[in-house]
């Protein structure tokens, strides 16, 4: 009898013995493995955001860019003294018969004033002004490109303060009335230093329902957009992966916006 014919009965016997050992009486039943969880694809969620947003009634969105919503219900003021000093210089060139004489003159004017200034606990430090403008521009473009109804914070407050029930001249009360009357969702985006982030700052994003106060989304991001696989380039030790390119500050702002839309659409699904 050939070796192949001897091997077949041996394999069958081993398989039967393994099955008997695995399913013999008295053992607990084999548990069914849990279903595999597939995380939603961010690109797919973002692609369907506009439809999801419309199904939610296209809520109006007001953005507090690097500004927190304070829990104060009325404005607070502090007494400040401001001083200013200006120096003015003049140079006069006078010609005489025996030569030239240059006369220089300078005067200093000083002024000081004292008055009440409203304390603003919501405004925070962060990116330089120019970089901050670029980041906010990128964020707003991401919102508008996906059909979001953006409400300007300053315009909402001014329009509300000018109307009936506009807060009685108090800035915080006018802000609260503007939120309640002209927005459905509040988005807070705060910045904090982060050396590992492309812009040097990380962003905390909160999305809140104005009427219920419910938190719809909350996350922290560096605003670092995915760049895909990098090419091989010639280096000092042969070919190596090229270094990732630092994104522009506008691209960082757009990435923060896209992540916010994805988080919001995921909540609504």
GIBELWO-V342836 format. One record per run of one state. SS is the DSSP state (H for helix, E for strand, - for the rest). FROM is the first residue (numbers start at 0). LEN is the number of residues. If there is no record, write none. Layout:
[[SS | FROM | LEN] [SS | FROM | LEN]]
This chain:
[[- | 0 | 2] [H | 2 | 20] [- | 22 | 19] [H | 41 | 6] [- | 47 | 1] [H | 48 | 7] [- | 55 | 4] [E | 59 | 6] [- | 65 | 1] [E | 66 | 1] [- | 67 | 9] [E | 76 | 20] [- | 96 | 2] [E | 98 | 20] [- | 118 | 4] [E | 122 | 1] [- | 123 | 5] [H | 128 | 17] [- | 145 | 3] [E | 148 | 3] [- | 151 | 1] [H | 152 | 10] [- | 162 | 8] [H | 170 | 12] [- | 182 | 2] [E | 184 | 9] [- | 193 | 7] [E | 200 | 9] [- | 209 | 5] [E | 214 | 7] [- | 221 | 10] [E | 231 | 4] [- | 235 | 2] [E | 237 | 4] [- | 241 | 7] [H | 248 | 20] [- | 268 | 1]]
